[in-house]
Amino acid sequence: MILEILKDGKWHSIKEIEEKTKLHEFKLQMVIDFLTNFNFVEIKKDCREIKATQEFLKIIKTKPK
């Protein structure tokens, strides 16, 4: 569900993702930390927003053969 939200390449607030996924803030933060550690998402800490990186968008939009 998180990837479905992020695949548009736009900035999304952590609150928005929390509401749409129904994940507890702690669990969501663990997922965001994972995605950040592997450079799958960019994060704006000052306004608590994230978006998928261009490289990650290429991966998730590629259909397997």
PDB file of N, CA, C and O in Angstrom:
ATOM      1  N   MET A   1       0.818  -1.195   0.000  1.00  0.00           N
ATOM      2  CA  MET A   1       0.000   0.000   0.000  1.00  0.00           C
ATOM      3  C   MET A   1       0.867   1.265   0.000  1.00  0.00           C
ATOM      4  O   MET A   1       0.537   2.242  -0.672  1.00  0.00           O
ATOM      5  N   ILE A   2       1.955   1.249   0.740  1.00  0.00           N
ATOM      6  CA  ILE A   2       2.830   2.423   0.789  1.00  0.00           C
ATOM      7  C   ILE A   2       3.399   2.702  -0.597  1.00  0.00           C
ATOM      8  O   ILE A   2       3.454   3.853  -1.030  1.00  0.00           O
ATOM      9  N   LEU A   3       3.821   1.650  -1.290  1.00  0.00           N
ATOM     10  CA  LEU A   3       4.382   1.838  -2.630  1.00  0.00           C
ATOM     11  C   LEU A   3       3.330   2.339  -3.601  1.00  0.00           C
ATOM     12  O   LEU A   3       3.641   3.118  -4.502  1.00  0.00           O
ATOM     13  N   GLU A   4       2.092   1.905  -3.433  1.00  0.00           N
ATOM     14  CA  GLU A   4       1.001   2.406  -4.275  1.00  0.00           C
ATOM     15  C   GLU A   4       0.850   3.918  -4.107  1.00  0.00           C
ATOM     16  O   GLU A   4       0.606   4.633  -5.079  1.00  0.00           O
ATOM     17  N   ILE A   5       0.993   4.392  -2.894  1.00  0.00           N
ATOM     18  CA  ILE A   5       0.872   5.824  -2.618  1.00  0.00           C
ATOM     19  C   ILE A   5       2.053   6.577  -3.224  1.00  0.00           C
ATOM     20  O   ILE A   5       1.878   7.639  -3.821  1.00  0.00           O
ATOM     21  N   LEU A   6       3.252   6.026  -3.068  1.00  0.00           N
ATOM     22  CA  LEU A   6       4.470   6.726  -3.486  1.00  0.00           C
ATOM     23  C   LEU A   6       4.760   6.642  -4.982  1.00  0.00           C
ATOM     24  O   LEU A   6       5.571   7.415  -5.492  1.00  0.00           O
ATOM     25  N   LYS A   7       4.119   5.725  -5.688  1.00  0.00           N
ATOM     26  CA  LYS A   7       4.494   5.514  -7.092  1.00  0.00           C
ATOM     27  C   LYS A   7       4.141   6.674  -8.016  1.00  0.00           C
ATOM     28  O   LYS A   7       4.533   6.670  -9.183  1.00  0.00           O
ATOM     29  N   ASP A   8       3.402   7.674  -7.510  1.00  0.00           N
ATOM     30  CA  ASP A   8       3.120   8.844  -8.345  1.00  0.00           C
ATOM     31  C   ASP A   8       4.285   9.832  -8.377  1.00  0.00           C
ATOM     32  O   ASP A   8       4.264  10.793  -9.146  1.00  0.00           O
ATOM     33  N   GLY A   9       5.310   9.597  -7.536  1.00  0.00           N
ATOM     34  CA  GLY A   9       6.494  10.445  -7.535  1.00  0.00           C
ATOM     35  C   GLY A   9       6.321  11.791  -6.858  1.00  0.00           C
ATOM     36  O   GLY A   9       7.218  12.632  -6.918  1.00  0.00           O
ATOM     37  N   LYS A  10       5.180  12.009  -6.214  1.00  0.00           N
ATOM     38  CA  LYS A  10       4.911  13.287  -5.543  1.00  0.00           C
ATOM     39  C   LYS A  10       5.228  13.185  -4.053  1.00  0.00           C
ATOM     40  O   LYS A  10       5.368  12.094  -3.500  1.00  0.00           O
ATOM     41  N   TRP A  11       5.337  14.360  -3.419  1.00  0.00           N
ATOM     42  CA  TRP A  11       5.544  14.417  -1.979  1.00  0.00           C
ATOM     43  C   TRP A  11       4.250  14.050  -1.266  1.00  0.00           C
ATOM     44  O   TRP A  11       3.170  14.503  -1.644  1.00  0.00           O
ATOM     45  N   HIS A  12       4.374  13.220  -0.223  1.00  0.00           N
ATOM     46  CA  HIS A  12       3.228  12.812   0.592  1.00  0.00           C
ATOM     47  C   HIS A  12       3.594  12.982   2.059  1.00  0.00           C
ATOM     48  O   HIS A  12       4.700  12.643   2.481  1.00  0.00           O
ATOM     49  N   SER A  13       2.650  13.510   2.829  1.00  0.00           N
ATOM     50  CA  SER A  13       2.911  13.668   4.258  1.00  0.00           C
ATOM     51  C   SER A  13       2.868  12.297   4.931  1.00  0.00           C
ATOM     52  O   SER A  13       2.153  11.390   4.505  1.00  0.00           O
ATOM     53  N   ILE A  14       3.648  12.182   5.981  1.00  0.00           N
ATOM     54  CA  ILE A  14       3.654  10.943   6.741  1.00  0.00           C
ATOM     55  C   ILE A  14       2.271  10.713   7.345  1.00  0.00           C
ATOM     56  O   ILE A  14       1.818   9.573   7.444  1.00  0.00           O
ATOM     57  N   LYS A  15       1.611  11.773   7.742  1.00  0.00           N
ATOM     58  CA  LYS A  15       0.255  11.673   8.296  1.00  0.00           C
ATOM     59  C   LYS A  15      -0.705  11.075   7.257  1.00  0.00           C
ATOM     60  O   LYS A  15      -1.518  10.209   7.583  1.00  0.00           O
ATOM     61  N   GLU A  16      -0.607  11.538   6.019  1.00  0.00           N
ATOM     62  CA  GLU A  16      -1.453  11.012   4.938  1.00  0.00           C
ATOM     63  C   GLU A  16      -1.231   9.513   4.755  1.00  0.00           C
ATOM     64  O   GLU A  16      -2.186   8.745   4.643  1.00  0.00           O
ATOM     65  N   ILE A  17       0.029   9.107   4.725  1.00  0.00           N
ATOM     66  CA  ILE A  17       0.353   7.693   4.535  1.00  0.00           C
ATOM     67  C   ILE A  17      -0.140   6.875   5.722  1.00  0.00           C
ATOM     68  O   ILE A  17      -0.659   5.771   5.557  1.00  0.00           O
ATOM     69  N   GLU A  18       0.027   7.426   6.910  1.00  0.00           N
ATOM     70  CA  GLU A  18      -0.448   6.754   8.125  1.00  0.00           C
ATOM     71  C   GLU A  18      -1.964   6.525   8.057  1.00  0.00           C
ATOM     72  O   GLU A  18      -2.450   5.445   8.390  1.00  0.00           O
ATOM     73  N   GLU A  19      -2.693   7.539   7.629  1.00  0.00           N
ATOM     74  CA  GLU A  19      -4.153   7.430   7.542  1.00  0.00           C
ATOM     75  C   GLU A  19      -4.591   6.437   6.465  1.00  0.00           C
ATOM     76  O   GLU A  19      -5.526   5.664   6.673  1.00  0.00           O
ATOM     77  N   LYS A  20      -3.918   6.460   5.319  1.00  0.00           N
ATOM     78  CA  LYS A  20      -4.312   5.580   4.215  1.00  0.00           C
ATOM     79  C   LYS A  20      -3.940   4.121   4.460  1.00  0.00           C
ATOM     80  O   LYS A  20      -4.654   3.216   4.029  1.00  0.00           O
ATOM     81  N   THR A  21      -2.831   3.892   5.147  1.00  0.00           N
ATOM     82  CA  THR A  21      -2.374   2.518   5.378  1.00  0.00           C
ATOM     83  C   THR A  21      -2.876   1.943   6.693  1.00  0.00           C
ATOM     84  O   THR A  21      -2.839   0.730   6.899  1.00  0.00           O
ATOM     85  N   LYS A  22      -3.338   2.802   7.571  1.00  0.00           N
ATOM     86  CA  LYS A  22      -3.793   2.382   8.910  1.00  0.00           C
ATOM     87  C   LYS A  22      -2.656   1.794   9.744  1.00  0.00           C
ATOM     88  O   LYS A  22      -2.897   1.061  10.703  1.00  0.00           O
ATOM     89  N   LEU A  23      -1.413   2.121   9.371  1.00  0.00           N
ATOM     90  CA  LEU A  23      -0.268   1.663  10.153  1.00  0.00           C
ATOM     91  C   LEU A  23      -0.049   2.597  11.332  1.00  0.00           C
ATOM     92  O   LEU A  23      -0.240   3.809  11.228  1.00  0.00           O
ATOM     93  N   HIS A  24       0.351   2.017  12.446  1.00  0.00           N
ATOM     94  CA  HIS A  24       0.718   2.819  13.610  1.00  0.00           C
ATOM     95  C   HIS A  24       1.961   3.628  13.243  1.00  0.00           C
ATOM     96  O   HIS A  24       2.796   3.174  12.461  1.00  0.00           O
ATOM     97  N   GLU A  25       2.077   4.813  13.807  1.00  0.00           N
ATOM     98  CA  GLU A  25       3.188   5.709  13.467  1.00  0.00           C
ATOM     99  C   GLU A  25       4.545   5.035  13.645  1.00  0.00           C
ATOM    100  O   GLU A  25       5.440   5.236  12.824  1.00  0.00           O
ATOM    101  N   PHE A  26       4.715   4.242  14.700  1.00  0.00           N
ATOM    102  CA  PHE A  26       5.992   3.572  14.950  1.00  0.00           C
ATOM    103  C   PHE A  26       6.330   2.595  13.824  1.00  0.00           C
ATOM    104  O   PHE A  26       7.459   2.587  13.332  1.00  0.00           O
ATOM    105  N   LYS A  27       5.364   1.773  13.412  1.00  0.00           N
ATOM    106  CA  LYS A  27       5.604   0.806  12.335  1.00  0.00           C
ATOM    107  C   LYS A  27       5.866   1.513  11.015  1.00  0.00           C
ATOM    108  O   LYS A  27       6.741   1.111  10.249  1.00  0.00           O
ATOM    109  N   LEU A  28       5.111   2.557  10.755  1.00  0.00           N
ATOM    110  CA  LEU A  28       5.320   3.319   9.527  1.00  0.00           C
ATOM    111  C   LEU A  28       6.712   3.930   9.513  1.00  0.00           C
ATOM    112  O   LEU A  28       7.374   3.938   8.475  1.00  0.00           O
ATOM    113  N   GLN A  29       7.162   4.441  10.647  1.00  0.00           N
ATOM    114  CA  GLN A  29       8.495   5.037  10.719  1.00  0.00           C
ATOM    115  C   GLN A  29       9.571   3.990  10.447  1.00  0.00           C
ATOM    116  O   GLN A  29      10.592   4.298   9.833  1.00  0.00           O
ATOM    117  N   MET A  30       9.352   2.766  10.896  1.00  0.00           N
ATOM    118  CA  MET A  30      10.308   1.685  10.612  1.00  0.00           C
ATOM    119  C   MET A  30      10.395   1.427   9.109  1.00  0.00           C
ATOM    120  O   MET A  30      11.488   1.241   8.574  1.00  0.00           O
ATOM    121  N   VAL A  31       9.261   1.415   8.434  1.00  0.00           N
ATOM    122  CA  VAL A  31       9.236   1.211   6.981  1.00  0.00           C
ATOM    123  C   VAL A  31       9.933   2.374   6.279  1.00  0.00           C
ATOM    124  O   VAL A  31      10.730   2.164   5.366  1.00  0.00           O
ATOM    125  N   ILE A  32       9.632   3.595   6.704  1.00  0.00           N
ATOM    126  CA  ILE A  32      10.249   4.781   6.100  1.00  0.00           C
ATOM    127  C   ILE A  32      11.756   4.766   6.318  1.00  0.00           C
ATOM    128  O   ILE A  32      12.514   5.107   5.410  1.00  0.00           O
ATOM    129  N   ASP A  33      12.200   4.375   7.509  1.00  0.00           N
ATOM    130  CA  ASP A  33      13.641   4.279   7.783  1.00  0.00           C
ATOM    131  C   ASP A  33      14.304   3.277   6.844  1.00  0.00           C
ATOM    132  O   ASP A  33      15.389   3.536   6.324  1.00  0.00           O
ATOM    133  N   PHE A  34      13.657   2.139   6.627  1.00  0.00           N
ATOM    134  CA  PHE A  34      14.184   1.131   5.705  1.00  0.00           C
ATOM    135  C   PHE A  34      14.305   1.710   4.297  1.00  0.00           C
ATOM    136  O   PHE A  34      15.353   1.608   3.661  1.00  0.00           O
ATOM    137  N   LEU A  35      13.219   2.317   3.821  1.00  0.00           N
ATOM    138  CA  LEU A  35      13.215   2.891   2.474  1.00  0.00           C
ATOM    139  C   LEU A  35      14.264   3.992   2.331  1.00  0.00           C
ATOM    140  O   LEU A  35      14.889   4.126   1.279  1.00  0.00           O
ATOM    141  N   THR A  36      14.452   4.773   3.380  1.00  0.00           N
ATOM    142  CA  THR A  36      15.444   5.851   3.364  1.00  0.00           C
ATOM    143  C   THR A  36      16.862   5.288   3.350  1.00  0.00           C
ATOM    144  O   THR A  36      17.717   5.772   2.608  1.00  0.00           O
ATOM    145  N   ASN A  37      17.112   4.269   4.164  1.00  0.00           N
ATOM    146  CA  ASN A  37      18.450   3.667   4.243  1.00  0.00           C
ATOM    147  C   ASN A  37      18.915   3.111   2.908  1.00  0.00           C
ATOM    148  O   ASN A  37      20.114   3.097   2.627  1.00  0.00           O
ATOM    149  N   PHE A  38      17.987   2.656   2.086  1.00  0.00           N
ATOM    150  CA  PHE A  38      18.338   2.109   0.782  1.00  0.00           C
ATOM    151  C   PHE A  38      18.117   3.112  -0.353  1.00  0.00           C
ATOM    152  O   PHE A  38      18.103   2.744  -1.528  1.00  0.00           O
ATOM    153  N   ASN A  39      17.945   4.380   0.017  1.00  0.00           N
ATOM    154  CA  ASN A  39      17.750   5.467  -0.950  1.00  0.00           C
ATOM    155  C   ASN A  39      16.562   5.233  -1.879  1.00  0.00           C
ATOM    156  O   ASN A  39      16.590   5.621  -3.047  1.00  0.00           O
ATOM    157  N   PHE A  40      15.519   4.595  -1.351  1.00  0.00           N
ATOM    158  CA  PHE A  40      14.297   4.398  -2.116  1.00  0.00           C
ATOM    159  C   PHE A  40      13.371   5.602  -2.009  1.00  0.00           C
ATOM    160  O   PHE A  40      12.531   5.820  -2.882  1.00  0.00           O
ATOM    161  N   VAL A  41      13.519   6.385  -0.940  1.00  0.00           N
ATOM    162  CA  VAL A  41      12.703   7.585  -0.759  1.00  0.00           C
ATOM    163  C   VAL A  41      13.570   8.751  -0.314  1.00  0.00           C
ATOM    164  O   VAL A  41      14.627   8.575   0.291  1.00  0.00           O
ATOM    165  N   GLU A  42      13.090   9.945  -0.632  1.00  0.00           N
ATOM    166  CA  GLU A  42      13.663  11.186  -0.113  1.00  0.00           C
ATOM    167  C   GLU A  42      12.736  11.646   0.997  1.00  0.00           C
ATOM    168  O   GLU A  42      11.532  11.390   0.951  1.00  0.00           O
ATOM    169  N   ILE A  43      13.284  12.320   1.989  1.00  0.00           N
ATOM    170  CA  ILE A  43      12.460  12.777   3.098  1.00  0.00           C
ATOM    171  C   ILE A  43      12.747  14.243   3.394  1.00  0.00           C
ATOM    172  O   ILE A  43      13.898  14.679   3.393  1.00  0.00           O
ATOM    173  N   LYS A  44      11.683  14.991   3.646  1.00  0.00           N
ATOM    174  CA  LYS A  44      11.783  16.371   4.124  1.00  0.00           C
ATOM    175  C   LYS A  44      11.413  16.322   5.599  1.00  0.00           C
ATOM    176  O   LYS A  44      10.234  16.301   5.951  1.00  0.00           O
ATOM    177  N   LYS A  45      12.423  16.305   6.455  1.00  0.00           N
ATOM    178  CA  LYS A  45      12.160  16.148   7.883  1.00  0.00           C
ATOM    179  C   LYS A  45      11.433  17.342   8.474  1.00  0.00           C
ATOM    180  O   LYS A  45      10.649  17.195   9.411  1.00  0.00           O
ATOM    181  N   ASP A  46      11.691  18.526   7.930  1.00  0.00           N
ATOM    182  CA  ASP A  46      11.071  19.726   8.500  1.00  0.00           C
ATOM    183  C   ASP A  46       9.554  19.723   8.361  1.00  0.00           C
ATOM    184  O   ASP A  46       8.855  20.239   9.233  1.00  0.00           O
ATOM    185  N   CYS A  47       9.034  19.148   7.278  1.00  0.00           N
ATOM    186  CA  CYS A  47       7.575  19.115   7.102  1.00  0.00           C
ATOM    187  C   CYS A  47       7.040  17.685   7.064  1.00  0.00           C
ATOM    188  O   CYS A  47       5.873  17.464   6.739  1.00  0.00           O
ATOM    189  N   ARG A  48       7.893  16.712   7.397  1.00  0.00           N
ATOM    190  CA  ARG A  48       7.487  15.302   7.503  1.00  0.00           C
ATOM    191  C   ARG A  48       6.793  14.799   6.242  1.00  0.00           C
ATOM    192  O   ARG A  48       5.667  14.302   6.283  1.00  0.00           O
ATOM    193  N   GLU A  49       7.500  14.941   5.116  1.00  0.00           N
ATOM    194  CA  GLU A  49       6.994  14.452   3.834  1.00  0.00           C
ATOM    195  C   GLU A  49       8.027  13.535   3.200  1.00  0.00           C
ATOM    196  O   GLU A  49       9.231  13.689   3.407  1.00  0.00           O
ATOM    197  N   ILE A  50       7.534  12.578   2.425  1.00  0.00           N
ATOM    198  CA  ILE A  50       8.434  11.682   1.696  1.00  0.00           C
ATOM    199  C   ILE A  50       7.946  11.513   0.263  1.00  0.00           C
ATOM    200  O   ILE A  50       6.772  11.714  -0.049  1.00  0.00           O
ATOM    201  N   LYS A  51       8.886  11.138  -0.594  1.00  0.00           N
ATOM    202  CA  LYS A  51       8.541  10.766  -1.969  1.00  0.00           C
ATOM    203  C   LYS A  51       9.553   9.746  -2.445  1.00  0.00           C
ATOM    204  O   LYS A  51      10.677   9.690  -1.946  1.00  0.00           O
ATOM    205  N   ALA A  52       9.153   8.947  -3.406  1.00  0.00           N
ATOM    206  CA  ALA A  52      10.033   7.936  -3.981  1.00  0.00           C
ATOM    207  C   ALA A  52      11.105   8.617  -4.826  1.00  0.00           C
ATOM    208  O   ALA A  52      10.840   9.616  -5.495  1.00  0.00           O
ATOM    209  N   THR A  53      12.319   8.068  -4.791  1.00  0.00           N
ATOM    210  CA  THR A  53      13.386   8.586  -5.643  1.00  0.00           C
ATOM    211  C   THR A  53      13.126   8.161  -7.084  1.00  0.00           C
ATOM    212  O   THR A  53      12.380   7.212  -7.328  1.00  0.00           O
ATOM    213  N   GLN A  54      13.729   8.847  -8.024  1.00  0.00           N
ATOM    214  CA  GLN A  54      13.554   8.507  -9.441  1.00  0.00           C
ATOM    215  C   GLN A  54      14.037   7.089  -9.732  1.00  0.00           C
ATOM    216  O   GLN A  54      13.417   6.362 -10.509  1.00  0.00           O
ATOM    217  N   GLU A  55      15.152   6.699  -9.103  1.00  0.00           N
ATOM    218  CA  GLU A  55      15.684   5.356  -9.324  1.00  0.00           C
ATOM    219  C   GLU A  55      14.695   4.293  -8.842  1.00  0.00           C
ATOM    220  O   GLU A  55      14.485   3.281  -9.511  1.00  0.00           O
ATOM    221  N   PHE A  56      14.098   4.532  -7.689  1.00  0.00           N
ATOM    222  CA  PHE A  56      13.142   3.569  -7.140  1.00  0.00           C
ATOM    223  C   PHE A  56      11.865   3.529  -7.975  1.00  0.00           C
ATOM    224  O   PHE A  56      11.271   2.465  -8.154  1.00  0.00           O
ATOM    225  N   LEU A  57      11.447   4.675  -8.482  1.00  0.00           N
ATOM    226  CA  LEU A  57      10.263   4.704  -9.349  1.00  0.00           C
ATOM    227  C   LEU A  57      10.475   3.836 -10.585  1.00  0.00           C
ATOM    228  O   LEU A  57       9.554   3.154 -11.035  1.00  0.00           O
ATOM    229  N   LYS A  58      11.686   3.861 -11.129  1.00  0.00           N
ATOM    230  CA  LYS A  58      11.986   3.022 -12.291  1.00  0.00           C
ATOM    231  C   LYS A  58      11.827   1.546 -11.944  1.00  0.00           C
ATOM    232  O   LYS A  58      11.325   0.762 -12.750  1.00  0.00           O
ATOM    233  N   ILE A  59      12.254   1.175 -10.750  1.00  0.00           N
ATOM    234  CA  ILE A  59      12.168  -0.225 -10.317  1.00  0.00           C
ATOM    235  C   ILE A  59      10.717  -0.648 -10.128  1.00  0.00           C
ATOM    236  O   ILE A  59      10.308  -1.698 -10.622  1.00  0.00           O
ATOM    237  N   ILE A  60       9.938   0.162  -9.416  1.00  0.00           N
ATOM    238  CA  ILE A  60       8.571  -0.269  -9.104  1.00  0.00           C
ATOM    239  C   ILE A  60       7.625  -0.141 -10.294  1.00  0.00           C
ATOM    240  O   ILE A  60       6.555  -0.749 -10.301  1.00  0.00           O
ATOM    241  N   LYS A  61       8.009   0.640 -11.294  1.00  0.00           N
ATOM    242  CA  LYS A  61       7.155   0.770 -12.476  1.00  0.00           C
ATOM    243  C   LYS A  61       7.520  -0.219 -13.574  1.00  0.00           C
ATOM    244  O   LYS A  61       6.787  -0.355 -14.554  1.00  0.00           O
ATOM    245  N   THR A  62       8.649  -0.914 -13.418  1.00  0.00           N
ATOM    246  CA  THR A  62       9.077  -1.905 -14.399  1.00  0.00           C
ATOM    247  C   THR A  62       8.270  -3.177 -14.207  1.00  0.00           C
ATOM    248  O   THR A  62       8.187  -3.713 -13.102  1.00  0.00           O
ATOM    249  N   LYS A  63       7.684  -3.648 -15.282  1.00  0.00           N
ATOM    250  CA  LYS A  63       6.889  -4.879 -15.212  1.00  0.00           C
ATOM    251  C   LYS A  63       7.793  -6.068 -15.508  1.00  0.00           C
ATOM    252  O   LYS A  63       8.598  -6.026 -16.438  1.00  0.00           O
ATOM    253  N   PRO A  64       7.659  -7.129 -14.713  1.00  0.00           N
ATOM    254  CA  PRO A  64       8.477  -8.322 -14.978  1.00  0.00           C
ATOM    255  C   PRO A  64       8.088  -8.970 -16.305  1.00  0.00           C
ATOM    256  O   PRO A  64       6.939  -8.896 -16.740  1.00  0.00           O
ATOM    257  N   LYS A  65       9.066  -9.599 -16.930  1.00  0.00           N
ATOM    258  CA  LYS A  65       8.826 -10.243 -18.229  1.00  0.00           C
ATOM    259  C   LYS A  65       8.410 -11.677 -18.042  1.00  0.00           C
ATOM    260  O   LYS A  65       8.165 -12.381 -19.022  1.00  0.00           O
TER     261      LYS A  65
END
